Amino acid sequence: MHIQNIFASQKPTLSFEFFPPKTPEGTEALLVTIKKLATRRPAFVSVTYGAGGSTRALTRDLVARIKRETDLVPIPHLTSFGHQKTEICELLESYATLGVRNILALRGDPPKNSSAARGEFPFARDLVQFIRQFQHSNESADAGRFGVGVAGFPEGHPATPNRLLEMEHLKAKVDAGADYICTQLFFDNHDFFDFRERCDHAGIRVPIVAGIFPITSFTNLRRLAELAAGARFPAKLLRLVQQAGNDPNAMNRVGLDYAIEQCAQLTKEGVSGLHLYTMNQSAAAEAICDNI
Ligand SMILES: Cc1cc2nc3c(=O)[nH]c(=O)nc-3n(C[C@H](O)[C@H](O)[C@H](O)COP(=O)(O)OP(=O)(O)OC[C@H]3O[C@@H](n4cnc5c(N)ncnc54)[C@H](O)[C@@H]3O)c2cc1C
C-alpha cells in the first residue's frame, strides 16, 4: 500500500524497524521475530541499508522475503552516498517488480576509514527527486510512483549545527517530493514536539513519525551514544538507569517503562506515527504494543 494511503487510514501508525542479518541463520531467526510482530498489525516495517551499499543484497533479499512470506508492508531504506544513478535504478527496478511501493530515502554516511566519493547524489534531497521521477521499465507492471520517506532529527543533525539552515535542508527534501518524515530516536518528547512545531513553522506539512528506542540494557545505552551520535540522554532517564544498577531485569524494566511513557504522551499529543527501533528483537516491541 502507498504510504499516503496508510497515513490517511491510520493515526497513529505503528511500525517496526529491522536490520538485515549477515548470516542465513540470523535471517531465519529474524523472520521468526518478524512473523511474531506481524500479529501486532504494524502499518509497515522498515529494513535498513548498510552504509555505502554494504548490505544492498541483504536488504533487498530480506524485503523480498517479507513480501513473499507475510502480508506486511516493507519499506526498504536506501542510502545514496557513493552510489551512481544506474545502481539506484537497478534497485528501484527490482523493488518495483517485487511490488514494493515505498522507500525511505537517505544520504547515509561514508563508511568508516573510507575515502569513497559521494556519488551522483550528494544529499538525500537528490535521491528523493530521483525516486519521484523514476519510471518502471516494464510498462505492464503497475508500479505506480513510489511513496518516499526521509529522515528528520528532532535534536539536530550533528553535521549541520546551524539549525535554521538544517530546517531549510529538511524543507528541501519535502519539497522534492517526500511523503513523510521518520525521526531519529530521541528520549525527551519535548524535543519532538518542538521539532514538529518548527516543521510546521517552516511550512512542512507531511506526517512526522516518531522514532522510539527502548533501552533494554546498559550496553545498549553505551552503543547508542556511539551510534546515534549527538543523542541526548535526559537526567531523568540517567537517574532511572543508575537506580537499576547492575540488575539486568531492572534495567530492562526501566527502558520499557520509559519508552511506554514516551509513546503514551506522544499518542495523547496526536503524533502521526510511532516507529519502534527493534534491534531485531520482539520482546520490547511486544511489551510496548501491549501497553499503548
Ligand atoms: C529514520 C532514520 C533511518 C536511517 N536509516 C539509515 C540506514 O538504513 N542506513 C544508513 O546508512 N543510515 C541511516 N540513517 C542515518 C543517516 O543516513 C545519517 O544520519 C546521515 O548522516 C543523514 O542522512 P539524511 O538522509 O538525513 O541526509 P541529508 O538530508 O542529505 O542531510 C545530511 C546532512 O547534510 C546537510 N545538507 C542537506 N542538504 C544540504 C545542502 N544542499 N547543502 C549543504 N548541506 C546540506 C543536512 O543538514 C545534514 O546535516 C538513518 C537515519 C534516520 C533518522
The ligand as a Tripos MOL2 file, in Angstrom:
@<TRIPOS>MOLECULE
LIG
   53    58     1     0     0
SMALL
NO_CHARGES

@<TRIPOS>ATOM
      1 C1         14.9310    7.2490   10.4360 C.3       1 LIG1
      2 C2         16.3670    7.0820   10.0310 C.ar      1 LIG1
      3 C3         16.7560    5.9600    9.3260 C.ar      1 LIG1
      4 C4         18.0870    5.7990    8.9160 C.ar      1 LIG1
      5 N1         18.4310    4.6720    8.2300 N.ar      1 LIG1
      6 C5         19.7030    4.5240    7.7880 C.ar      1 LIG1
      7 C6         20.0900    3.3820    7.0210 C.ar      1 LIG1
      8 O1         19.2790    2.4920    6.7560 O.2       1 LIG1
      9 N2         21.3700    3.2830    6.6100 N.ar      1 LIG1
     10 C7         22.2990    4.2680    6.8820 C.ar      1 LIG1
     11 O2         23.4510    4.1200    6.4570 O.2       1 LIG1
     12 N3         21.9630    5.3580    7.6100 N.ar      1 LIG1
     13 C8         20.6920    5.5160    8.0610 C.ar      1 LIG1
     14 N4         20.3510    6.6230    8.7910 N.ar      1 LIG1
     15 C9         21.3970    7.6130    9.1250 C.3       1 LIG1
     16 C10        21.5200    8.7250    8.0610 C.3       1 LIG1
     17 O3         21.8570    8.1920    6.8050 O.3       1 LIG1
     18 C11        22.6110    9.7100    8.5290 C.3       1 LIG1
     19 O4         22.1990   10.3290    9.7150 O.3       1 LIG1
     20 C12        23.0480   10.7510    7.5170 C.3       1 LIG1
     21 O5         24.1340   11.4950    8.0670 O.3       1 LIG1
     22 C13        21.9720   11.7780    7.1970 C.3       1 LIG1
     23 O6         21.1280   11.2870    6.2530 O.3       1 LIG1
     24 P1         19.9610   12.2070    5.6580 P.3       1 LIG1
     25 O7         19.1850   11.3440    4.7810 O.co2     1 LIG1
     26 O8         19.2670   12.9570    6.7320 O.co2     1 LIG1
     27 O9         20.8480   13.2330    4.7770 O.3       1 LIG1
     28 P2         20.5940   14.6940    4.2380 P.3       1 LIG1
     29 O10        19.1760   15.0990    4.3550 O.co2     1 LIG1
     30 O11        21.2130   14.7530    2.9020 O.co2     1 LIG1
     31 O12        21.4070   15.5670    5.2690 O.3       1 LIG1
     32 C14        22.7460   15.2310    5.6050 C.3       1 LIG1
     33 C15        23.4350   16.4730    6.1310 C.3       1 LIG1
     34 O13        23.6740   17.3780    5.0350 O.3       1 LIG1
     35 C16        23.0290   18.6270    5.2710 C.3       1 LIG1
     36 N5         22.5100   19.0960    3.9730 N.ar      1 LIG1
     37 C17        21.3950   18.6670    3.3290 C.ar      1 LIG1
     38 N6         21.2400   19.3210    2.1570 N.ar      1 LIG1
     39 C18        22.2910   20.1720    2.0520 C.ar      1 LIG1
     40 C19        22.7100   21.1220    1.0650 C.ar      1 LIG1
     41 N7         22.0070   21.3260   -0.0480 N.pl3     1 LIG1
     42 N8         23.8580   21.8040    1.2930 N.ar      1 LIG1
     43 C20        24.5970   21.6010    2.4130 C.ar      1 LIG1
     44 N9         24.2340   20.7180    3.3910 N.ar      1 LIG1
     45 C21        23.1060   20.0150    3.2120 C.ar      1 LIG1
     46 C22        21.9160   18.3250    6.2820 C.3       1 LIG1
     47 O14        21.5500   19.4680    7.0250 O.3       1 LIG1
     48 C23        22.5800   17.2620    7.1480 C.3       1 LIG1
     49 O15        23.4440   17.8240    8.0870 O.3       1 LIG1
     50 C24        19.0380    6.8130    9.2400 C.ar      1 LIG1
     51 C25        18.6460    7.9390    9.9720 C.ar      1 LIG1
     52 C26        17.3300    8.0880   10.3690 C.ar      1 LIG1
     53 C27        16.9220    9.2750   11.1660 C.3       1 LIG1
@<TRIPOS>BOND
     1     1     2 1
     2     2     3 ar
     3     2    52 ar
     4     3     4 ar
     5     4     5 ar
     6     4    50 ar
     7     5     6 ar
     8     6     7 ar
     9     6    13 1
    10     7     8 2
    11     7     9 ar
    12     9    10 ar
    13    10    11 2
    14    10    12 ar
    15    12    13 ar
    16    13    14 ar
    17    14    15 1
    18    14    50 ar
    19    15    16 1
    20    16    17 1
    21    16    18 1
    22    18    19 1
    23    18    20 1
    24    20    21 1
    25    20    22 1
    26    22    23 1
    27    23    24 1
    28    24    25 2
    29    24    26 1
    30    24    27 1
    31    27    28 1
    32    28    29 2
    33    28    30 1
    34    28    31 1
    35    31    32 1
    36    32    33 1
    37    33    34 1
    38    33    48 1
    39    34    35 1
    40    35    36 1
    41    35    46 1
    42    36    37 ar
    43    36    45 ar
    44    37    38 ar
    45    38    39 ar
    46    39    40 ar
    47    39    45 ar
    48    40    41 1
    49    40    42 ar
    50    42    43 ar
    51    43    44 ar
    52    44    45 ar
    53    46    47 1
    54    46    48 1
    55    48    49 1
    56    50    51 ar
    57    51    52 ar
    58    52    53 1
@<TRIPOS>SUBSTRUCTURE
     1 LIG1         1 GROUP 0 **** ****
